Amino acid sequence: MNEVNPVLAMRSRAGFVERVHHGRVAVVDGRGQGAPLIAALGDAKARMLPRSSCKILQALPLVESGAADAAGLTPRHLALAGASHQGSDAHAALAAEWLASIGLSEADLECGPQEPGDRETRERMIRAGEAPSQLHNNCSGKHSGFLCCAKHMGAATAGYVSPDHPVQRAVALATAEMAGEEVGAFAVDGCSAPNFALSLEGLARAAARVAAAETALSGARRDAAIRLREAMALHPFEVAGEGRACTDIMRAAKGRLMVKTGAEGAFIAIWPERGLGLALKIDDGNGAAAECALTGLLVALGALDGADPAVARYLAPVETNRRGIVCGGGAPSAAITGFTLG
């Protein structure tokens, strides 16, 4: 794979490059006829698992089915539906409130318990002798959305993560239509839901159609895409949490961009003012490299200000040793910093 995919990010120490991260990039114009690929690095055609980077697609049926309105969901709920949150008390409480409002509870979730990534919440729970629950799972918002959608459809809530369940069939169909390609192959994700394989170009095309929803989509799909992307922009905390890349980058973008990470080095960006969708995948799955490369890509394209301290944190991550001495850091590659749309 590294024979065709260029280096996107690297780590160095005192001028010595200690490791490099190969990967691929795809940029699609959602306003163009058929949402064409307009720029790429590496093999944008190879299929991959988008993991959590595609959560906005998984949330489309929740909104376009009418389930979100029937349940009286707010933009905060919609942001949580597309989140990989850090399991803070605030995130867990919002998921619990949502489930209670539709007559369900934490016991109905099928994502599994997870220790909170939020340090304050984790330490509070340790002091209280409180065990992590499924509400703390970083995907509890997405799963609350699946359950909400299932109830609205009149489908069983048990087994909603099965690929044959009506909710997951609706997710597969929405994903295929947005990506413009078949999505028959899938893998079981960390939260037990199916994760449908796409080409990187297809993932970028789906993001581009969300970005350009006003002209690229119609009807309930258009309205759902707009509401979901705007919810992310309005509530970046709900999408991730304090100190997390998605939250920090969206705050720095001040509503102009929506970004979403996924496991194993996947990332997307939705840029409505340009109608562009961007997708990135780091070959070795390194998350910090994905954050660095995506930030560098967005700075190169003029979507972010590299001088903003919140952006610089990911554009040029600093490595300190145990005494707090700066001893190295990361940077996007020349392929990223020199990236253009032609």
BELFENGI-V260608 format. One record per residue. RES is the residue in one letter. PHI is phi in whole degrees, -180 to 180 (999 if undefined). BURIAL is + if it has 24 or more other C-alpha atoms within 12 Angstrom, else -. D_CENTER is the distance of its C-alpha to the mean C-alpha in whole Angstrom. Layout:
# BELFENGI-V260608
RES_PHI_BURIAL_D_CENTER + RES_PHI_BURIAL_D_CENTER
This chain:
# BELFENGI-V260608
M_999_-_24 + N_-67_-_24 + E_-68_-_27 + V_-111_-_25 + N_-96_+_22 + P_-77_+_23 + V_-71_+_22 + L_-108_+_19 + A_-154_+_20 + M_-149_+_22 + R_-123_+_24 + S_-138_+_27 + R_-146_-_30 + A_53_-_33 + G_86_-_33 + F_-94_-_32 + V_-76_-_29 + E_-93_-_28 + R_-160_-_25 + V_-128_+_23 + H_-125_+_20 + H_-80_+_20 + G_-177_+_17 + R_-142_+_17 + V_-136_+_15 + A_-136_+_16 + V_-126_+_16 + V_-123_+_17 + D_-94_+_19 + G_-72_+_18 + R_-92_+_22 + G_-82_-_24 + Q_-61_-_26 + G_76_+_23 + A_54_+_20 + P_-79_+_22 + L_-72_+_20 + I_-112_+_22 + A_-162_+_21 + A_-158_+_20 + L_-127_+_20 + G_73_+_21 + D_-89_+_21 + A_-80_+_18 + K_-90_+_20 + A_-64_+_19 + R_-79_+_17 + M_-151_+_15 + L_-98_+_12 + P_-71_+_9 + R_50_+_8 + S_-76_+_5 + S_-65_+_3 + C_-99_+_6 + K_-62_+_6 + I_-65_+_7 + L_-72_+_10 + Q_-67_+_11 + A_-91_+_11 + L_-56_+_14 + P_-61_+_17 + L_-57_+_17 + V_-89_+_18 + E_-73_+_19 + S_-78_+_22 + G_95_+_23 + A_-65_+_22 + A_-63_+_20 + D_-70_-_23 + A_-62_-_25 + A_-89_+_24 + G_68_-_24 + L_-71_+_20 + T_-96_+_20 + P_-58_+_17 + R_-62_+_16 + H_-63_+_16 + L_-66_+_13 + A_-63_+_11 + L_-66_+_11 + A_-63_+_11 + G_-104_+_7 + A_-99_+_7 + S_-121_+_7 + H_-82_+_10 + Q_-96_+_13 + G_70_+_16 + S_-67_+_18 + D_-57_+_21 + A_-65_+_19 + H_-66_+_16 + A_-63_+_19 + A_-66_+_21 + L_-66_+_19 + A_-65_+_18 + A_-63_+_22 + E_-63_+_23 + W_-61_+_21 + L_-62_+_22 + A_-62_-_26 + S_-68_-_26 + I_-111_+_26 + G_77_-_28 + L_-124_-_26 + S_-148_+_25 + E_-55_+_23 + A_-64_-_25 + D_-83_+_24 + L_-70_+_20 + E_-127_+_20 + C_-98_+_17 + G_86_+_20 + P_-73_+_20 + Q_-149_+_19 + E_-64_+_20 + P_-60_+_18 + G_-79_+_17 + D_-75_+_18 + R_-62_-_21 + E_-61_-_24 + T_-66_+_23 + R_-61_+_23 + E_-68_-_27 + R_-61_-_28 + M_-67_-_27 + I_-64_-_29 + R_-62_-_32 + A_-86_-_32 + G_67_-_32 + E_-96_-_29 + A_-82_-_27 + P_-62_+_23 + S_-120_+_22 + Q_-68_+_20 + L_-64_+_19 + H_-83_+_18 + N_-60_+_15 + N_-63_+_12 + C_-105_+_11 + S_-64_+_14 + G_-69_+_13 + K_-59_+_11 + H_-71_+_15 + S_-62_+_17 + G_-64_+_15 + F_-61_+_17 + L_-66_+_20 + C_-61_+_20 + C_-66_+_20 + A_-61_+_22 + K_-62_+_25 + H_-65_+_25 + M_-76_+_26 + G_79_-_28 + A_-93_-_27 + A_-63_-_27 + T_-85_+_25 + A_-70_-_26 + G_77_+_24 + Y_-68_+_21 + V_-87_+_19 + S_-66_+_21 + P_-63_+_21 + D_-91_-_24 + H_-70_+_23 + P_-54_+_23 + V_-65_+_19 + Q_-72_+_18 + R_-66_+_20 + A_-67_+_19 + V_-64_+_15 + A_-62_+_17 + L_-66_+_19 + A_-62_+_16 + T_-63_+_14 + A_-62_+_17 + E_-67_+_19 + M_-72_+_16 + A_-82_+_15 + G_72_+_19 + E_-156_+_20 + E_-69_-_21 + V_-132_+_18 + G_-67_-_21 + A_-78_-_20 + F_-151_+_17 + A_-130_-_17 + V_-80_-_17 + D_-79_+_14 + G_-61_+_14 + C_-96_+_14 + S_83_+_17 + A_-81_+_15 + P_-69_+_15 + N_-120_+_13 + F_-85_+_14 + A_-73_+_15 + L_-139_+_15 + S_-75_+_16 + L_-63_+_14 + E_-62_+_16 + G_-64_+_15 + L_-65_+_11 + A_-66_+_12 + R_-65_+_15 + A_-62_+_12 + A_-63_+_10 + A_-66_+_14 + R_-70_+_15 + V_-69_+_13 + A_-61_+_14 + A_-106_+_18 + A_-55_+_18 + E_-57_+_21 + T_-114_+_23 + A_-84_+_21 + L_-125_+_21 + S_-146_-_23 + G_60_-_24 + A_-64_-_22 + R_-65_+_19 + R_-60_+_19 + D_-63_+_20 + A_-64_+_17 + A_-63_+_14 + I_-65_+_16 + R_-64_+_16 + L_-69_+_12 + R_-68_+_11 + E_-68_+_14 + A_-64_+_13 + M_-62_+_10 + A_-66_+_13 + L_-74_+_15 + H_-131_+_14 + P_-63_+_12 + F_-61_+_13 + E_-63_+_12 + V_-72_+_8 + A_-147_+_9 + G_145_+_13 + E_-61_+_16 + G_80_-_16 + R_-101_+_12 + A_-60_+_11 + C_-59_+_8 + T_-64_+_11 + D_-64_+_13 + I_-68_+_12 + M_-68_+_12 + R_-63_+_15 + A_-64_+_17 + A_-77_+_16 + K_53_-_18 + G_88_+_16 + R_-83_+_16 + L_-134_+_12 + M_-122_+_9 + V_-128_+_6 + K_-149_+_3 + T_-87_+_4 + G_-143_+_5 + A_-62_+_9 + E_59_+_12 + G_78_+_11 + A_-94_+_8 + F_-158_+_6 + I_-130_+_6 + A_-136_+_8 + I_-118_+_10 + W_-123_+_14 + P_-60_+_16 + E_-66_-_19 + R_-108_+_19 + G_67_+_18 + L_-107_+_16 + G_-120_+_13 + L_-121_+_12 + A_-134_+_10 + L_-140_+_11 + K_-141_+_12 + I_-89_+_14 + D_-60_+_17 + D_-89_+_18 + G_79_+_15 + N_-73_+_15 + G_-69_+_12 + A_-65_+_14 + A_-65_+_15 + A_-64_+_12 + E_-62_+_12 + C_-64_+_15 + A_-66_+_15 + L_-66_+_12 + T_-61_+_14 + G_-62_+_17 + L_-63_+_16 + L_-69_+_16 + V_-68_+_19 + A_-60_+_21 + L_-88_+_20 + G_84_-_21 + A_-83_+_18 + L_-132_+_18 + D_-95_+_21 + G_-65_+_21 + A_-82_-_24 + D_-66_-_22 + P_-56_-_22 + A_-67_+_19 + V_-78_+_18 + A_-60_+_20 + R_-58_+_19 + Y_-100_+_16 + L_-68_+_18 + A_-135_+_21 + P_-62_+_20 + V_-101_-_24 + E_-107_-_25 + T_-116_-_28 + N_-90_-_30 + R_-70_-_32 + R_-98_-_34 + G_83_-_31 + I_-86_-_33 + V_-69_-_30 + C_-129_-_31 + G_177_-_28 + G_177_+_25 + G_-118_+_22 + A_-161_+_22 + P_-71_+_20 + S_-77_+_23 + A_-62_-_25 + A_-63_+_23 + I_-83_+_20 + T_-65_+_22 + G_-100_-_25 + F_-68_+_22 + T_-135_-_23 + L_-96_-_23 + G_94_-_27
